[in-house]
Amino acid sequence: FGAMTLKDFKDNLDALQWVLQYADEHELALRVIWMPWNKGYADPPYVASLKEAVNAQLKAKDVPTLDLMHTYEPRYFHDLVHLNREAGAPLFTKEVDTWLNSLGKPSKSSSTS
């Protein structure tokens, strides 16, 4: 994956745009979490530009985003991207629950379909 560039993610970014448009048209509340990455490993070279492109799309649609990508120390991981069950997963779950609760409940659609 290290040789990939932002161009390699064009279809993914187009798909994200489709999801954002669909959610907007159907009044669906979106929340996005950048999942944890073990800081014991370097980010692939494309991550910064991909994250910037994704965040620009999310910001344009006012999608709440929680960035936990580089939050946790390596001791909380089982491997590169999976938090361990003993400490990492409970910590992550607590943080996500707190964040989601802070956003409040999304308004319900007024449609009667």
N, C-alpha and C positions, 0 to 999 in steps of 0.2 A: 504493500500500500504506500510505501514511502515515495515512490516515483509519481504518484498521482498529483494532479494540479486541480485548480478550481474548474477548469474546462471539463474535467472528468465527471463533475457533479452537476452539469447542466440539466440533465434529465431529473435529478433529485430536486434541484431548485425550482424547475418548472412544476414538478409534482407538488412541492410545498405551496407554490403560488395557487395551484388549483385547489388545494385543501383550504387555504385562506379564503379564497373567493367563495367556495362552497359553504363554508362556515358562515361567512358574512350573509350570503343569500338566504340561508336557512336559519339565521339567527342562533347559531350554535356558539356557545362560549368555549374558547380555546385557552388552554394554559400550556406552557412549554417549559420543560426542565432539561437543561443541559446536564446529562448524566455524569456521575463521577468518573474520573480517570486517575489511575494510580500515578501519583507524582514521582514515583520511583522510575518511571519510564518517560522518555522524551515524547512530546507530541509529534505526530507525523508532520512533515513540512506544510501540508495543505490546510491544517486545522485552523490557523489564524484567519486566513482569507475566507475559508468556508464559513466559519463562525460569524465573521463580519457580514458576509452576504446574507446569511440566514437571519441574523439579528436585524439587518436593515429591512427585510421583508416583514418580520414580526413587529418591528416598531411602527412601520407604515400602517399596520392594521391594529395598533394598540393592543397587541397580545401580551398579557403578563408573562414574564419569563423569569425563571429561577436558575441561575447559573451556579451549579455545584461541581463543575468540571474539575477544578483544581482546589477543592475545599478540604478534602480529607487526606490525612497522612497515610503513607504506605501500610502502616500496621492495621488499618481498617479494611484492607483488601485481601481477598483470597487469591486474586490474580490481577491481570491488567485492568479489567473493567468491572469485575464482580466484587462487591463488598462482602466481607465475611459475615456469617450469620450471628456470631457472638457479639460483636460490637458495631461493626460498620452498618449493617442493614438496619438495626434498631435506631441508630443515630440518624441515618438518612430518612427513615420513615418519620421520625419525630420532626425533623426539619421541614420535610415536605408537608406534613399535616399542619404544622404551624403556619407555613406560607399560604397554603390553600385556605385555611380558616381566616387568615388576615385579609383575603380578597373578598370575603363575604359571599353570599349566594348570588349567582347570576340571575338576572331578571328573567322571568318566564315569558315565553312568546305569547302574544295576545291572540294568536290564531286559534281557531276552534275546529281544526281539521281532525 
